[in-house]
């Protein structure tokens, strides 16, 4: 399997912060994200746009008191992003819903140098079985209203 971990992040309906996403389901298996849970066990990430496009600088960072990864936009029209987790050899595949109120984050451990190939595999439908299996393994983190 190329994809190893799954985190479903959603915007809270009563949350005024447009960049905050709360984890609603996950496999609870990626140590980089698990270490960021608060004392209640909740995982909250903030998606911030930053300047990019010059020399492949990042377009967005995902933060939690510090930048935890960098995401480069791969296909704006498709609501799909690829990225890398800073300080690791891991890659990310992010898939947004139509309203951009939910993002599914898939981790590919050890694939930092293969982000383009990861995107191509997804676009060709070759990761569908892995995605469905990780979603099946996911458990609810807490109730989001």
Secondary structure by P-SEA (a helix, b strand, c coil): ccccbbbbbbbbcccccccbbbbcccccccaaaaaacccccbbbbbbbbccccccccccccccccccccccccccccccbbbbbcccccbbbbbbbcccccbbbbbbbccccccaaaaaaaaaaccaaaaaaaaaaacccccccc
